[in-house]
Amino acid sequence: MTHNQETETAAMNMSSSQFVQDQLNASEPRSNEMKTRVIAKDVNVFYGAKQALFDVSVNVPDKAVIAFIGPSGCGKSTFLRCLNRMNDTIEGCRVEGEIRLDGQDVYDPKIDVVELRARVGMVFQKPNPFPKSIFENVAYGPKIHGLASNKTELEEIVVTSLKKAGLFEEVKDRLREPGTGLSGGQQQRLCIARAIAVSPEVILMDEPCSALDPIATAKIEELIDELRANFTIAIVTHSMQQAARVSQRTAFFHLGVLVEEGPTEQIFTAPSDKRTQDYVTGRFG
Amino acid sequence: MNSLTIAALLLVFLGLAYQQGWSLSRRLATPQGSLHSRPVYHGSLVAIWTLAPALLVLALWALFGSTASRAFIIANLPAEIVDQGGPALQSAIQRVRQIASGFGVAGDAQPYEAAAGQALRQFQVITSATVLAAITAFAAVSLYFARRRVAPELRARNEVERLVSYLLLACSAVAVLTTLGIVLSLVFEAARFFTFVSPVDFFFGTVWNPRFSTTGSGSGEYGLLPLLWGTVMVAAIAMFVALPIGLMTAIYLSQYARPRVRNVVKPVIEILAGIPTIVYGFFALVTVGPFLASAGAAVGIDIRATSALTAGIVMGIMIIPFISSLSDDILRQVPRAMIDGSIGLGATRSETIKRVVLPAALPGIVGAFLLAVSRAIGETMIVVLAAGNSPFLRANPGEPISTVTVTIVNQLTGDQDFASPQSLVAFALGLTLFVMTLFLNMAALYIVRRFREQYE
């Protein structure tokens, strides 16, 4: 993305921020400025009897990065995991409310969860490559979804994904070696390549840099910025600097409630809620 | 000998020494500032130092006492009895011991036996008094020296720690030495067997026909192969039953079952492992065997009620909990993050299990499998009852067979002369079995350990 475009987007964000806020308050999101990809409305999540999220409504904009920030246990990861129904794998977890991906209800009983997760990829907190070769790690998704009809196509997908994840140059000579032998940062980029390989529309990242050193983190952040051109990205992060660096929009969670959501610049410079202000200025959390 | 007296004596010294160390250190504490260690440790240290020499004396006596009394008896027996040697001397010594203990002997005691018994009795009284005195003396002297060591700066706490580690080392040495002893006794007895039968005939012989030692009709034939074949066949059938069922149970329990189901199913399966193998033997003999025979007859296959198949199937059932429990542990060690990664890419549960969980757990599962095989090879009661005890080389699992373990039981039950090859062969068989299971266990442990290193 060029510098011009970037300022343009920022300007647009600034001018429409109040409008978006109004929309959210009214809980009836319309799609007239930034195209929205995912619409969440009044989402409540329970772990057994304990409620983890309270009436969360967020719009995830298309081809942009939205960051979910907040102190530990505020529900930001829980919300992220609602978007591809990863919470289904947790015993006793119950989700209420409405989440739509391109207008389609994610929690519709008729929906194919497996297909949904192919459309909404996920990168986890700790790099979790499979104990297979680098090639097999990336080829895993295309294989199970039958995306490649022959070996050449599969190789093409793997190479393209590794290139997009900025890992190809580092591993091109050892694609057959185990993915677990890579460094932490490389492993995380391998996991991103693995997610990209199934051509998802949305990529969810759950604190993708929390286990990495600053240099590896910088690489991942750079990568996120590049991926924004083709994918919609939602990232959970503990680091406010990271949110400020990579995201266009930011949502602040506190105690299971979405306190405030808006353009990143506004959240960090002129938040409308006292709690957001306290958090981003480091008064708590 | 009055072991109760010795135990009481040692206990008294234990209490006394502990109390001495404890109170002495407390007295030292007040005027001269603080102690390095709490009085508890001073007490323990004095107690340990007091008892250790006494226990050493006791151990020496236990080791050499019987040798000494044997030498004493021989010295008191007439020369012509001693010269007979062998079993005659052995029984004479036994008779003298019984006379000395006051239990009396069969028949009338010979005058020389009575005299030797009398002498032995005196000898025993003197030695036990000596031992008692020695223990008391050693304990008292070491109590004196241990007490002298008590001082505020004595690092009793650290020293007790070190002594405790020696104690633990000694305990584990017991297990290791016992294993060594078992192996050595097997090796020596097996070596005696190989003086009768050449190892080539034993390991490569195809006929098992040891005859009876009492008929004295030669030494018979000792071919291991029919027994080994039976063992391998039964174990193979058992694994054929146990591996798929056990593994799938483990997959269900570790990946699919809700906690509530798991909490019921897992203990119930483990009850299977607690059933005595003799009960499995009944089950095979009374239920499974006849069922298989009639089922075979219905489809025109001749299956005997006691056969390799019967024993193998029941043994397989016995091993199911073994495999399912081990594999369940291994499958649950596969990191949750890895499973999430696969699910997050849109794989189904079973795709995840097939492509990620099982490959990751494979080394561990192979290890579990090998441990189960060595269990199957060593299993005895089920095959004794249900395999038919027929040591011939037969390929048909519907026919009766015999295994190494069954043969050991046969060769060692009833009236036996332990110098005959018919009995000694049991040790050679036992050694073979031991070496087989040893290698399987070592391979299994090696594989399991390599797997563990991968994730922890």
Contacts between the chains, C-beta under 8 A, distances in Angstrom:
chain1	res1	chain2	res2	distance
A	84	B	344	6.8
A	86	B	340	6.9
A	86	B	343	7.0
A	86	B	344	6.2
A	89	B	340	7.1
A	89	B	343	6.0
A	91	B	258	6.8
A	91	B	259	6.5
A	114	B	346	5.0
A	114	B	347	7.3
A	114	B	348	5.6
A	115	B	346	6.7
A	116	B	346	7.6
A	117	B	343	6.9
A	117	B	344	6.1
A	117	B	345	6.7
A	117	B	346	3.9
A	118	B	345	7.2
A	118	B	346	3.6
A	121	B	344	7.0
A	121	B	345	7.0
A	122	B	340	7.9
A	122	B	344	3.7
A	122	B	345	7.8
A	124	B	337	5.9
A	124	B	340	6.3
A	124	B	341	6.4
A	124	B	344	7.2
A	126	B	337	5.5
A	128	B	335	7.1
A	128	B	337	3.9
A	128	B	338	5.4
A	128	B	340	7.0
A	128	B	341	4.3
A	129	B	341	7.8
A	130	B	338	6.3
A	130	B	341	6.9
A	130	B	342	7.2
A	130	B	355	7.9
A	130	B	356	5.4
A	130	B	360	7.6
A	131	B	338	7.7
A	131	B	359	6.8
A	131	B	360	5.1
A	131	B	454	7.1
A	132	B	359	7.3
A	140	B	342	7.3
A	140	B	345	6.4
A	140	B	347	7.7
A	140	B	355	7.0
A	141	B	345	4.5
A	141	B	346	6.8
A	141	B	347	7.9
A	144	B	345	7.2
A	144	B	346	7.0
A	144	B	347	5.0
A	144	B	351	5.4
A	144	B	355	7.3
A	145	B	346	6.3
A	191	B	341	7.0
A	194	B	341	7.6
A	194	B	345	6.7
A	195	B	344	7.7
A	195	B	345	6.9
A	198	B	345	6.2
A	198	B	346	6.5
